[in-house]
Amino acid sequence: MDIWSAAIMLFLIMDPLGNLPIFMSILKSIEPKRRLIVLARELLISLAVMLLFLYSGESILAFLNVKQQAVSIAGGIILFLIAIRMIFPQKGKHGDDVGEQEPFIVPLAIPMIAGPSLLAALILLANQDPSRMTDWTIALLSAWGISACILMFSNLFHKLLGERGLIAVERLMGMILIMIAIQMFLDGLGDYYQFGVK
């Protein structure tokens, strides 16, 4: 996987366009000036968490004694389930039970931006080729940067695309993510049968 394929995969998992309505709903009770500060803080916290998982991913897998093939297969399954939910969202996905208080770490930074599937994907990348950590860091920063721009200008994107447009884009992203998930799953199976698991 090259840098840009990894960046696209991470961006699709972050799903900033699909999460726009949730972010707007959570932040609507906060003053507009304060809203950007809160959003920037949550984005930076999520980036710190993602970098931590990227650079400690190999150690985590070694500690758990989990092989790379297992992570690839599990990652493919997780991404597939996430993609299915993007294409066929559950009712009430956009969270009407959001509290009025200012969010801190949960739910915006974790799990909305740095969710379990994204953290699993970062561990997978780190374990796949530890010699390319610079490439994976560039991919993560690129995906995070584009997501941050979309979320910081959420009102503009919401006006441009509208509710139906956001839904359509999210479903398209889900379809692309399904293809990536299946490829990841097949790569894991291929490695398993080629090299075996000792």
GUPA-665356 format. One record per residue: residue in one letter; x, y, z of N, C-alpha, C, O, CB in turn. Coordinates in Angstrom, 2 decimals, padded with zeros to 5 digits. Last residue first. Glycine has a CB too. Layout:
BEGIN
A,X,Y,Z,X,Y,Z,X,Y,Z,X,Y,Z,X,Y,Z
...
//
This chain:
BEGIN
K,002.83,-019.42,012.58,003.59,-020.34,013.45,003.17,-020.15,014.89,003.69,-020.83,015.78,005.11,-020.12,013.30
V,000.84,-019.45,009.90,001.01,-018.79,011.18,001.67,-019.78,012.12,001.13,-020.84,012.41,-000.34,-018.28,011.75
G,001.63,-019.07,006.38,001.18,-019.81,007.56,001.42,-019.01,008.82,002.11,-017.99,008.80,001.90,-021.16,007.66
F,002.28,-018.02,003.93,003.34,-018.13,004.93,002.96,-018.96,006.14,003.81,-019.48,006.85,003.76,-016.76,005.37
Q,-000.09,-018.41,002.39,001.24,-018.46,001.78,002.34,-018.74,002.79,003.22,-019.56,002.56,001.54,-017.15,001.06
Y,-002.26,-018.19,004.06,-002.08,-019.45,003.34,-000.70,-019.57,002.71,-000.20,-020.68,002.51,-003.15,-019.59,002.27
Y,-001.80,-015.55,005.02,-001.96,-016.67,005.95,-001.68,-018.01,005.25,-000.95,-018.85,005.78,-003.40,-016.68,006.54
D,-001.77,-014.00,002.74,-000.54,-014.11,003.54,-000.61,-015.32,004.48,000.38,-016.01,004.70,-000.31,-012.82,004.36
G,-004.48,-014.35,002.00,-003.39,-014.77,001.11,-002.09,-014.95,001.86,-001.38,-015.94,001.65,-003.20,-013.76,000.00
L,-005.81,-013.18,004.16,-005.98,-014.61,003.88,-004.85,-015.15,003.01,-004.33,-016.24,003.24,-007.33,-014.86,003.19
G,-004.90,-010.52,003.81,-004.63,-011.24,005.05,-004.75,-012.74,004.86,-003.91,-013.50,005.35,-005.58,-010.79,006.13
D,-005.94,-009.96,001.29,-004.50,-009.91,001.49,-004.11,-010.69,002.75,-003.12,-011.43,002.75,-004.01,-008.45,001.60
L,-008.69,-010.14,001.86,-008.08,-011.11,000.94,-006.57,-011.14,001.07,-005.96,-012.20,000.99,-008.46,-010.78,-000.51
F,-008.93,-007.91,003.60,-009.29,-009.25,004.06,-008.62,-010.33,003.19,-008.06,-011.30,003.70,-010.83,-009.43,004.04
M,-008.22,-005.84,001.87,-007.44,-006.07,003.09,-007.66,-007.48,003.62,-006.73,-008.16,004.04,-007.81,-005.02,004.16
Q,-010.29,-006.06,-000.01,-008.90,-006.27,-000.43,-008.01,-006.56,000.77,-007.14,-007.43,000.70,-008.39,-005.04,-001.19
I,-012.47,-005.44,001.61,-012.39,-006.79,001.00,-010.97,-007.08,000.56,-010.48,-008.20,000.71,-013.36,-006.90,-000.20
A,-011.83,-002.77,002.25,-011.97,-003.78,003.31,-011.82,-005.19,002.75,-011.14,-006.04,003.33,-013.33,-003.64,004.01
I,-011.93,-001.51,-000.22,-010.66,-001.53,000.51,-010.69,-002.64,001.56,-009.70,-003.35,001.75,-010.39,-000.16,001.17
M,-014.66,-001.89,-000.78,-013.65,-002.46,-001.68,-012.30,-002.56,-000.98,-011.60,-003.56,-001.12,-013.52,-001.60,-002.95
I,-015.77,-000.41,001.34,-016.05,-001.85,001.23,-015.01,-002.53,000.33,-014.53,-003.62,000.65,-017.48,-002.10,000.67
L,-014.97,002.17,000.69,-014.38,001.53,001.87,-014.63,000.02,001.87,-013.79,-000.74,002.34,-014.95,002.15,003.14
I,-016.65,002.69,-001.45,-015.20,002.63,-001.69,-014.52,001.89,-000.53,-013.61,001.08,-000.75,-014.61,004.05,-001.84
M,-019.09,002.69,-000.08,-018.85,001.71,-001.14,-017.36,001.56,-001.44,-016.87,000.45,-001.66,-019.60,002.12,-002.41
G,-018.72,004.88,001.64,-018.92,003.54,002.19,-018.65,002.46,001.16,-018.06,001.43,001.48,-020.33,003.40,002.74
M,-018.66,006.97,-000.16,-017.45,006.67,000.60,-017.53,005.27,001.21,-016.53,004.56,001.30,-017.23,007.73,001.71
L,-021.35,006.83,-000.91,-020.31,006.61,-001.91,-019.00,006.24,-001.22,-018.30,005.33,-001.65,-020.12,007.86,-002.80
R,-022.52,007.53,001.52,-022.76,006.19,000.96,-021.74,005.84,-000.12,-021.32,004.69,-000.24,-024.18,006.10,000.38
E,-021.61,010.15,001.80,-021.25,009.16,002.81,-021.44,007.74,002.26,-020.62,006.86,002.51,-022.09,009.35,004.08
V,-022.84,011.37,-000.39,-021.37,011.29,-000.33,-020.93,010.22,000.65,-019.99,009.47,000.38,-020.77,012.66,000.06
A,-025.55,011.12,000.38,-025.07,010.51,-000.87,-023.55,010.33,-000.85,-023.04,009.28,-001.24,-025.49,011.37,-002.09
I,-025.59,012.64,002.72,-025.94,011.22,002.77,-025.40,010.49,001.55,-024.85,009.39,001.66,-027.47,011.04,002.86
L,-024.94,015.15,001.69,-024.06,014.53,002.68,-024.31,013.02,002.76,-023.37,012.23,002.86,-024.27,015.18,004.06
G,-027.20,015.57,000.05,-025.86,015.49,-000.54,-024.87,014.82,000.39,-024.05,014.02,-000.05,-025.36,016.88,-000.89
R,-029.23,015.75,001.93,-029.22,014.64,000.97,-027.86,014.46,000.33,-027.42,013.33,000.09,-030.27,014.86,-000.11
E,-028.48,018.12,003.28,-028.61,016.86,004.00,-028.53,015.66,003.06,-027.86,014.68,003.36,-029.92,016.82,004.77
G,-025.99,020.06,001.43,-027.33,019.79,001.96,-027.37,018.43,002.63,-026.41,017.66,002.55,-028.39,019.88,000.85
L,-023.68,021.04,000.24,-024.15,019.70,-000.09,-025.58,019.43,000.34,-026.29,018.66,-000.29,-023.25,018.69,000.53
L,-023.46,023.74,001.14,-023.16,023.36,-000.24,-023.81,022.04,-000.63,-024.41,021.92,-001.70,-021.66,023.28,-000.45
K,-024.11,023.66,003.86,-024.91,024.50,002.95,-024.71,024.06,001.50,-025.66,024.02,000.72,-024.53,025.98,003.12
H,-022.14,021.94,004.80,-023.54,021.58,005.00,-024.44,022.38,004.06,-025.41,021.84,003.52,-023.96,021.82,006.46
F,-019.85,023.36,004.19,-020.09,022.08,003.52,-021.55,021.66,003.65,-022.12,021.09,002.72,-019.18,020.99,004.10
L,-020.23,025.56,005.95,-020.10,025.77,004.50,-020.41,024.48,003.74,-021.15,024.50,002.76,-018.69,026.26,004.15
N,-020.23,024.34,008.46,-021.42,025.07,008.01,-021.41,025.25,006.50,-022.44,025.12,005.84,-021.50,026.44,008.69
S,-017.61,023.25,008.61,-018.78,022.38,008.55,-020.03,023.09,008.04,-020.80,022.52,007.27,-019.06,021.81,009.91
F,-014.92,023.88,008.60,-015.83,024.63,007.72,-017.14,023.84,007.54,-017.69,023.79,006.44,-015.17,024.91,006.34
M,-013.85,022.01,010.29,-013.74,023.43,010.68,-014.67,024.31,009.84,-015.15,025.34,010.30,-012.28,023.91,010.52
L,-014.31,019.66,008.84,-015.02,019.88,010.09,-014.97,021.34,010.54,-015.94,021.85,011.10,-014.45,019.00,011.18
I,-012.58,020.03,006.64,-014.02,019.79,006.43,-014.81,020.11,007.69,-015.86,020.75,007.63,-014.28,018.33,005.99
C,-010.11,020.26,007.96,-010.63,021.38,007.14,-012.14,021.24,006.93,-012.87,022.22,007.04,-009.91,021.43,005.76
A,-009.92,017.71,009.14,-009.96,018.90,009.99,-010.53,020.09,009.23,-011.33,020.85,009.77,-008.56,019.23,010.52
S,-009.72,016.09,006.86,-010.87,015.94,007.76,-011.04,017.17,008.63,-012.16,017.64,008.85,-010.73,014.69,008.63
I,-007.24,016.96,005.94,-008.42,017.16,005.10,-009.69,017.06,005.95,-010.61,017.86,005.79,-008.46,016.10,003.95
G,-005.63,016.17,008.16,-005.69,017.57,007.72,-006.92,017.86,006.88,-007.58,018.88,007.07,-004.44,017.92,006.93
W,-005.95,013.39,008.25,-006.41,014.21,009.38,-006.57,015.66,008.96,-007.54,016.32,009.36,-005.43,014.10,010.56
A,-004.74,012.68,005.83,-006.14,012.35,006.08,-006.73,013.21,007.19,-007.85,013.69,007.08,-006.29,010.87,006.43
S,-002.12,013.70,006.34,-002.91,014.14,005.17,-004.40,013.89,005.40,-005.22,014.78,005.18,-002.43,013.41,003.89
L,-001.33,012.31,008.62,-001.44,013.78,008.68,-002.26,014.33,007.52,-003.00,015.30,007.68,-000.04,014.41,008.67
L,-001.33,009.68,007.55,-002.22,010.04,008.67,-002.42,011.55,008.73,-003.54,012.02,008.89,-001.65,009.53,009.99
A,000.67,009.90,005.58,-000.69,009.48,005.22,-001.68,009.90,006.29,-002.76,010.42,005.99,-000.76,007.94,005.00
I,002.87,010.57,007.17,002.41,011.52,006.14,000.97,011.19,005.74,000.15,012.09,005.58,003.34,011.48,004.89
T,003.03,008.19,008.65,002.78,009.46,009.34,002.26,010.51,008.37,001.34,011.25,008.69,004.07,009.97,010.04
W,003.64,006.36,006.67,002.36,006.22,007.37,002.00,007.51,008.13,000.83,007.87,008.23,002.40,005.03,008.34
D,006.19,007.32,005.94,005.10,007.28,004.96,003.75,007.22,005.65,002.82,007.94,005.27,005.26,006.08,004.02
T,007.56,006.86,008.34,007.45,008.23,007.82,006.31,008.32,006.82,005.54,009.28,006.83,008.78,008.68,007.16
M,007.48,004.08,008.55,006.72,004.89,009.50,006.57,006.33,009.05,005.55,006.97,009.33,007.38,004.85,010.86
R,008.48,001.90,007.12,007.86,003.03,006.40,007.03,003.92,007.32,005.99,004.44,006.91,006.98,002.51,005.26
S,009.29,-000.22,008.59,010.35,000.62,008.02,009.80,001.86,007.31,010.56,002.75,006.93,011.19,-000.20,007.05
P,007.04,-001.70,009.27,007.58,-000.76,010.26,008.66,000.17,009.71,008.93,001.22,010.30,008.13,-001.52,011.43
D,004.50,-002.70,007.69,005.85,-002.33,007.22,006.43,-001.27,008.16,006.33,-000.08,007.88,005.81,-001.80,005.76
Q,002.42,-003.68,009.32,002.59,-004.17,007.95,004.01,-003.91,007.45,004.64,-004.79,006.86,001.57,-003.51,007.02
N,002.31,-002.30,011.67,002.81,-003.67,011.72,003.12,-004.22,010.34,003.97,-005.10,010.18,001.80,-004.56,012.41
A,001.25,000.13,010.86,002.53,000.12,011.55,003.15,-001.28,011.55,004.36,-001.42,011.43,002.36,000.61,012.99
L,-001.20,-000.73,009.78,-000.20,-000.08,008.93,001.18,-000.16,009.56,002.16,-000.49,008.90,-000.58,001.38,008.68
L,-002.44,-001.74,012.13,-002.20,-002.61,010.98,-001.11,-002.02,010.08,-000.20,-002.74,009.66,-003.49,-002.81,010.17
I,-002.67,000.56,013.65,-001.86,-000.55,014.16,-001.49,-001.49,013.02,-000.36,-001.98,012.94,-002.61,-001.33,015.28
L,-004.47,001.91,011.98,-003.13,002.46,012.22,-002.18,001.40,012.75,-001.01,001.34,012.36,-003.20,003.64,013.20
A,-006.74,000.29,012.17,-006.09,000.46,010.87,-004.67,001.00,011.03,-003.77,000.60,010.29,-006.91,001.39,009.97
A,-007.36,000.67,014.86,-006.98,-000.68,014.39,-006.26,-000.60,013.05,-005.30,-001.32,012.82,-008.23,-001.59,014.27
L,-008.07,003.35,014.75,-006.91,002.97,015.56,-006.43,001.57,015.17,-005.22,001.31,015.15,-007.27,003.01,017.07
L,-010.35,003.13,013.15,-009.20,003.91,012.68,-007.94,003.51,013.45,-006.87,003.36,012.85,-009.47,005.44,012.83
S,-012.03,001.62,014.78,-011.64,001.08,013.47,-010.43,001.82,012.91,-009.58,001.21,012.26,-012.82,001.17,012.48
P,-012.37,003.30,017.07,-011.69,001.99,017.17,-011.22,001.45,015.83,-010.13,000.88,015.74,-012.62,000.99,017.80
G,-011.68,006.77,016.08,-012.52,005.65,016.51,-011.75,004.34,016.54,-010.60,004.28,016.09,-013.72,005.51,015.60
A,-011.03,009.73,016.14,-010.14,008.59,016.36,-010.93,007.43,016.94,-010.87,007.15,018.14,-008.97,008.98,017.31
I,-013.62,010.98,015.78,-012.50,011.15,014.84,-011.56,009.95,014.96,-011.33,009.24,013.98,-011.73,012.48,015.13
M,-015.46,009.79,017.64,-015.93,010.34,016.36,-014.79,010.49,015.33,-014.97,010.17,014.16,-016.59,011.70,016.59
P,-014.97,008.75,020.21,-014.61,007.93,019.05,-014.96,008.54,017.69,-014.79,007.88,016.67,-015.28,006.59,019.17
I,-012.58,011.20,020.53,-012.74,009.74,020.59,-014.20,009.46,020.96,-014.62,009.95,022.01,-011.73,009.07,021.63
A,-013.31,013.84,019.92,-011.96,013.34,019.62,-011.97,011.82,019.53,-011.45,011.23,018.58,-010.95,013.80,020.69
L,-016.21,013.73,020.64,-015.68,014.25,019.38,-014.31,013.66,019.03,-014.15,013.05,017.97,-015.58,015.75,019.45
P,-017.45,013.00,023.03,-017.37,012.00,021.96,-016.67,012.47,020.69,-016.53,011.69,019.75,-018.74,011.56,021.60
V,-014.35,012.99,024.71,-015.50,012.17,024.31,-016.69,013.10,024.10,-016.93,013.94,024.97,-015.82,011.05,025.39
I,-012.79,015.52,024.81,-012.26,014.21,024.38,-013.38,013.30,023.86,-013.35,012.87,022.71,-011.51,013.53,025.55
F,-015.47,017.25,025.81,-014.03,017.19,026.04,-013.57,015.74,025.83,-013.93,014.85,026.61,-013.66,017.70,027.48
P,-018.18,019.47,024.98,-017.52,018.16,024.89,-016.02,018.27,025.17,-015.39,019.26,024.81,-017.74,017.54,023.51
E,-020.13,021.37,027.20,-019.06,021.40,026.21,-018.35,020.05,026.17,-017.95,019.54,027.22,-018.06,022.53,026.52
Q,-023.57,020.25,027.63,-022.27,020.71,028.10,-021.22,020.60,027.00,-021.38,019.87,026.03,-021.84,019.91,029.31
E,-025.92,019.17,026.71,-025.70,020.58,026.45,-024.30,021.04,026.83,-023.87,022.11,026.41,-026.73,021.40,027.19
G,-025.83,015.89,025.07,-025.94,016.80,026.21,-025.59,018.23,025.82,-025.05,018.48,024.74,-025.03,016.34,027.34
V,-027.79,014.28,022.62,-026.53,014.94,022.96,-026.74,015.92,024.10,-027.71,016.68,024.11,-025.94,015.66,021.73
D,-029.69,012.64,021.48,-029.58,012.68,022.93,-028.28,013.32,023.41,-027.74,012.96,024.45,-029.69,011.28,023.49
D,-029.65,012.40,018.80,-030.49,013.45,019.32,-030.34,013.61,020.84,-030.81,014.59,021.41,-031.93,013.18,018.97
G,-027.58,011.18,016.58,-027.53,011.47,018.00,-028.36,012.62,018.49,-027.85,013.73,018.59,-026.19,011.73,018.36
H,-027.58,010.22,014.04,-027.05,011.56,014.25,-027.31,012.09,015.66,-027.27,013.29,015.89,-027.64,012.49,013.25
K,-028.88,007.82,014.00,-027.42,007.83,013.98,-026.87,009.17,014.40,-025.82,009.25,015.04,-026.91,007.47,012.61
G,-031.55,007.29,013.89,-031.05,007.98,015.08,-029.54,008.03,015.14,-028.97,008.25,016.21,-031.58,007.32,016.31
K,-031.26,004.22,012.17,-032.07,005.37,012.55,-031.52,005.95,013.83,-031.08,005.24,014.73,-033.56,004.98,012.71
Q,-028.13,003.44,010.59,-029.21,003.12,011.51,-030.00,004.39,011.82,-029.47,005.49,011.73,-028.67,002.48,012.81
P,-027.26,003.43,007.08,-027.18,003.98,008.45,-028.39,003.59,009.29,-029.50,003.43,008.78,-027.06,005.49,008.40
F,-025.88,001.82,004.86,-027.21,001.60,005.44,-027.21,002.10,006.89,-027.17,001.29,007.82,-027.61,000.09,005.36
I,-023.34,002.87,004.40,-024.27,002.74,003.28,-025.71,002.59,003.78,-026.64,003.15,003.20,-023.89,001.54,002.41
M,-022.20,002.80,006.92,-022.19,004.06,006.18,-023.22,004.02,005.05,-023.90,005.01,004.78,-020.78,004.35,005.60
R,-022.45,000.14,007.59,-023.22,001.12,008.38,-023.24,002.49,007.71,-024.19,003.26,007.90,-022.62,001.24,009.79
I,-020.64,-000.90,005.76,-022.06,-001.28,005.67,-022.93,-000.29,006.42,-024.00,000.09,005.95,-022.28,-002.71,006.22
A,-018.27,000.18,006.80,-018.75,000.61,005.48,-020.23,000.28,005.29,-020.97,001.08,004.72,-017.91,-000.06,004.37
I,-018.03,-001.24,009.19,-018.16,000.23,009.23,-018.75,000.73,007.91,-019.62,001.60,007.91,-016.77,000.89,009.49
L,-017.74,-003.82,008.14,-018.91,-003.51,008.98,-019.14,-002.01,009.07,-020.28,-001.54,009.03,-018.73,-004.09,010.38
F,-015.28,-003.50,006.81,-016.48,-003.91,006.06,-017.74,-003.55,006.84,-018.70,-003.02,006.27,-016.45,-005.43,005.77
L,-013.57,-002.93,008.91,-013.82,-001.89,007.89,-015.08,-002.21,007.09,-015.86,-001.32,006.75,-012.61,-001.76,006.94
I,-013.66,-005.44,010.20,-014.11,-004.22,010.88,-014.46,-003.13,009.88,-015.50,-002.48,009.99,-013.03,-003.73,011.86
I,-012.54,-007.10,008.20,-013.90,-007.35,008.69,-014.48,-006.10,009.35,-015.63,-005.74,009.11,-013.91,-008.53,009.69
G,-009.98,-005.98,007.94,-010.88,-006.04,006.80,-012.33,-006.23,007.22,-013.23,-005.60,006.68,-010.47,-007.16,005.87
G,-008.98,-006.43,010.52,-009.15,-005.05,010.03,-010.10,-005.00,008.85,-010.92,-004.09,008.75,-007.79,-004.46,009.64
A,-008.84,-009.22,010.53,-009.75,-008.53,011.45,-010.03,-007.10,011.00,-011.16,-006.62,011.09,-009.17,-008.53,012.87
I,-006.86,-009.53,008.54,-008.18,-010.14,008.37,-009.21,-009.44,009.26,-010.30,-009.09,008.81,-008.14,-011.66,008.69
S,-004.73,-008.08,009.71,-005.22,-007.73,008.38,-006.63,-008.28,008.15,-007.49,-007.58,007.62,-004.27,-008.27,007.30
V,-004.36,-009.43,012.11,-004.75,-008.01,012.15,-005.33,-007.59,010.80,-006.30,-006.83,010.75,-003.54,-007.12,012.51
A,-003.55,-011.91,011.15,-004.78,-011.81,011.95,-005.29,-010.38,012.00,-006.49,-010.14,011.93,-004.54,-012.33,013.38
Q,-001.15,-011.23,009.93,-002.25,-011.76,009.12,-003.58,-011.65,009.85,-004.61,-011.35,009.25,-001.97,-013.23,008.74
Q,000.47,-010.47,012.09,000.03,-009.45,011.13,-001.14,-009.94,010.28,-002.03,-009.15,009.95,001.18,-009.06,010.23
K,-000.46,-011.97,015.27,000.27,-011.93,014.00,-000.35,-010.90,013.04,-001.52,-010.53,013.17,000.27,-013.33,013.34
V,-000.11,-011.18,018.65,-001.03,-011.25,017.51,-000.24,-011.08,016.22,000.57,-010.16,016.10,-002.15,-010.15,017.62
N,000.88,-010.84,021.26,001.26,-012.02,020.47,000.27,-012.27,019.32,-000.13,-013.40,019.06,001.34,-013.27,021.37
L,000.59,-008.58,022.71,-000.59,-009.45,022.65,-000.32,-010.75,021.89,-001.16,-011.65,021.87,-001.75,-008.71,021.99
F,003.11,-007.49,022.24,002.71,-007.79,023.61,001.54,-008.77,023.63,001.49,-009.68,024.46,002.33,-006.49,024.36
A,002.96,-007.12,019.49,003.97,-008.04,020.04,003.59,-008.45,021.46,003.74,-009.61,021.83,005.36,-007.38,020.02
L,000.93,-005.20,019.36,000.72,-006.53,018.76,001.71,-007.56,019.28,001.36,-008.72,019.49,000.82,-006.44,017.23
I,002.21,-003.09,020.70,000.94,-003.61,021.20,000.70,-005.02,020.67,000.32,-005.92,021.41,-000.23,-002.69,020.80
S,004.40,-002.62,019.05,004.63,-003.07,020.43,003.37,-003.70,021.01,003.44,-004.70,021.73,005.10,-001.90,021.31
E,003.12,-001.68,016.78,003.91,-002.92,016.69,004.14,-003.50,018.08,004.09,-004.72,018.27,005.27,-002.65,015.98
G,001.88,000.71,017.78,001.10,-000.41,017.23,001.85,-001.72,017.22,001.31,-002.76,017.60,000.66,-000.10,015.85
S,003.00,003.02,018.51,003.09,001.94,019.50,002.39,000.68,019.02,002.30,-000.31,019.75,002.50,002.39,020.84
Y,002.57,004.70,016.39,003.95,004.42,016.76,004.09,003.33,017.82,005.18,002.78,018.01,004.59,005.67,017.26
L,-000.24,004.72,016.19,000.58,004.41,015.02,001.98,003.97,015.43,002.52,003.00,014.91,000.66,005.63,014.09
F,-001.06,005.52,018.72,-001.38,004.16,018.27,-000.53,003.76,017.07,-000.14,002.60,016.94,-002.86,004.05,017.93
L,-000.03,008.16,018.68,000.36,007.22,019.74,000.12,005.78,019.30,000.98,004.92,019.48,-000.40,007.51,021.04
L,-001.44,009.26,016.57,000.01,009.10,016.45,000.55,008.12,017.49,001.46,007.34,017.22,000.71,010.46,016.61
M,-004.02,009.24,017.71,-003.75,008.46,016.51,-002.25,008.23,016.33,-001.83,007.13,015.97,-004.32,009.15,015.28
V,-003.71,011.02,019.85,-004.09,009.62,020.12,-003.74,008.74,018.91,-003.23,007.64,019.08,-005.61,009.52,020.45
A,-003.12,013.37,018.45,-002.15,012.83,019.41,-002.43,011.36,019.70,-001.51,010.55,019.77,-002.19,013.64,020.73
L,-005.51,013.71,017.02,-004.25,013.48,016.29,-003.20,012.87,017.21,-002.48,011.96,016.82,-003.72,014.80,015.69
S,-007.31,014.20,019.10,-007.48,012.99,018.28,-006.20,012.67,017.52,-005.84,011.51,017.37,-008.65,013.16,017.30
I,-006.31,016.66,019.98,-006.30,015.51,020.88,-006.41,014.22,020.09,-005.70,013.25,020.35,-007.46,015.61,021.91
L,-006.84,018.21,017.70,-005.45,018.00,018.13,-005.34,016.81,019.09,-004.38,016.04,019.01,-004.90,019.27,018.80
L,-009.66,018.13,017.67,-008.90,017.61,016.53,-007.45,017.32,016.92,-006.90,016.30,016.51,-008.94,018.61,015.37
E,-010.25,019.41,020.07,-010.62,018.00,019.90,-009.86,017.36,018.74,-009.46,016.20,018.81,-012.14,017.87,019.67
R,-009.28,022.01,019.48,-008.73,021.23,020.60,-009.01,019.74,020.44,-008.13,018.91,020.64,-009.32,021.73,021.93
A,-010.94,022.72,017.35,-009.49,022.63,017.13,-008.84,021.80,018.23,-007.95,020.99,017.96,-008.86,024.03,017.07
L,-013.42,022.75,018.71,-013.20,021.82,017.60,-011.71,021.62,017.34,-011.26,020.49,017.12,-013.90,022.32,016.34
V,-013.00,024.83,020.54,-013.31,023.48,021.02,-013.01,022.45,019.93,-012.41,021.41,020.20,-014.80,023.38,021.45
I,-012.61,026.95,018.75,-011.56,026.60,019.70,-011.75,025.16,020.19,-010.81,024.38,020.26,-011.55,027.59,020.90
L,-015.05,027.03,017.42,-013.84,026.73,016.65,-012.69,026.32,017.56,-011.90,025.45,017.22,-013.43,027.94,015.81
R,-016.76,027.72,019.59,-016.96,026.48,018.85,-015.70,026.07,018.09,-015.32,024.90,018.11,-018.13,026.63,017.89
R,-016.28,030.28,020.41,-015.78,029.20,021.26,-015.81,027.86,020.52,-015.00,026.98,020.79,-016.61,029.11,022.56
K,-017.67,031.61,018.41,-016.24,031.85,018.59,-015.59,030.71,019.38,-014.50,030.25,019.06,-015.99,033.20,019.31
P,-020.38,030.60,018.72,-019.60,030.40,017.48,-018.09,030.60,017.64,-017.31,029.84,017.07,-020.10,031.33,016.42
E,-021.09,028.90,021.82,-020.95,030.16,021.07,-020.05,029.94,019.85,-019.08,029.18,019.92,-020.36,031.27,021.97
I,-022.86,025.80,021.78,-021.66,026.56,022.13,-021.57,027.81,021.25,-021.94,027.77,020.08,-020.37,025.68,021.96
S,-024.89,024.28,020.82,-025.18,025.06,022.02,-024.00,025.92,022.47,-024.11,026.67,023.43,-025.60,024.14,023.16
K,-023.78,022.85,018.66,-024.75,023.94,018.39,-025.03,024.82,019.60,-025.36,026.00,019.44,-026.05,023.35,017.90
L,-022.10,020.68,018.85,-021.53,022.01,019.07,-022.52,023.15,018.96,-022.15,024.31,019.15,-020.43,022.23,018.09
I,-023.69,018.48,018.28,-023.01,018.54,019.57,-022.54,019.95,019.89,-022.56,020.38,021.04,-021.82,017.58,019.58
S,-024.55,019.09,015.67,-025.53,018.91,016.73,-024.89,019.05,018.11,-025.47,019.67,019.00,-026.20,017.54,016.61
M,-022.17,019.12,014.27,-022.97,020.34,014.33,-023.99,020.27,015.46,-024.25,021.27,016.13,-023.69,020.58,012.99
F,-021.38,016.44,014.57,-020.56,017.52,015.11,-021.37,018.80,015.27,-021.26,019.49,016.29,-019.35,017.76,014.20
I,-023.49,015.20,013.19,-023.28,014.91,014.60,-022.46,016.02,015.25,-022.79,016.48,016.34,-022.58,013.55,014.78
P,-023.22,016.18,010.56,-024.44,016.47,011.33,-024.27,016.23,012.82,-024.85,016.95,013.64,-025.58,015.64,010.81
L,-020.50,015.13,009.94,-020.83,016.57,010.02,-022.10,016.85,010.84,-022.05,017.68,011.74,-021.01,017.13,008.63
N,-019.95,012.49,009.48,-020.04,012.92,010.88,-020.43,014.39,011.04,-020.66,014.84,012.16,-018.72,012.68,011.55
G,-019.74,012.33,006.74,-020.82,011.59,007.40,-021.03,012.03,008.83,-022.15,011.96,009.35,-020.52,010.10,007.36
L,-017.44,013.85,006.44,-018.71,014.32,005.86,-019.90,013.62,006.49,-020.93,014.23,006.75,-018.72,014.09,004.34
P,-015.43,012.32,007.76,-015.81,013.64,008.27,-017.14,014.15,007.71,-017.89,014.81,008.42,-014.73,014.63,007.95
D,-014.40,009.51,008.03,-015.74,009.88,007.55,-016.20,011.25,008.05,-017.24,011.35,008.70,-016.74,008.82,007.97
M,-012.29,007.90,008.82,-012.64,009.08,009.65,-014.03,009.60,009.30,-014.76,010.07,010.18,-011.60,010.20,009.46
I,-012.25,006.14,006.67,-012.62,005.63,007.98,-013.02,006.78,008.91,-013.97,006.66,009.68,-011.47,004.82,008.60
L,-011.38,007.85,004.64,-012.70,007.21,004.53,-013.18,006.67,005.87,-014.36,006.73,006.19,-012.66,006.08,003.50
F,-008.83,008.45,005.61,-009.83,009.52,005.44,-011.24,008.94,005.38,-012.16,009.46,006.00,-009.54,010.34,004.17
L,-007.59,005.96,005.44,-007.76,006.59,006.75,-008.82,007.69,006.70,-009.61,007.85,007.63,-006.42,007.17,007.25
M,-007.65,005.59,002.62,-008.30,004.64,003.51,-008.58,005.28,004.87,-009.68,005.14,005.40,-007.43,003.38,003.68
I,-006.11,007.78,001.79,-007.52,007.69,001.38,-008.28,006.74,002.30,-009.40,007.03,002.71,-007.64,007.22,-000.09
A,-003.64,007.07,002.93,-004.30,008.32,003.32,-005.78,008.29,002.98,-006.62,008.72,003.78,-003.62,009.52,002.64
A,-003.06,004.69,001.59,-003.24,004.66,003.04,-003.98,005.91,003.51,-004.85,005.83,004.38,-001.88,004.55,003.75
S,-002.81,005.72,-000.97,-003.83,004.70,-000.71,-004.13,004.63,000.78,-005.28,004.52,001.19,-003.38,003.32,-001.24
W,-000.63,007.38,-000.55,-001.93,007.98,-000.85,-003.07,006.99,-000.70,-004.18,007.37,-000.35,-001.93,008.55,-002.25
I,001.51,005.62,000.04,001.12,006.67,000.98,-000.31,007.13,000.72,-001.11,007.26,001.65,002.07,007.86,000.88
D,000.62,002.18,-000.93,001.42,003.40,-000.96,000.83,004.46,-000.03,-000.20,004.24,000.62,001.51,003.95,-002.40
M,000.85,-001.19,000.00,000.00,000.00,000.00,000.89,001.24,000.00,001.80,001.35,000.82,-000.96,000.01,001.23
//
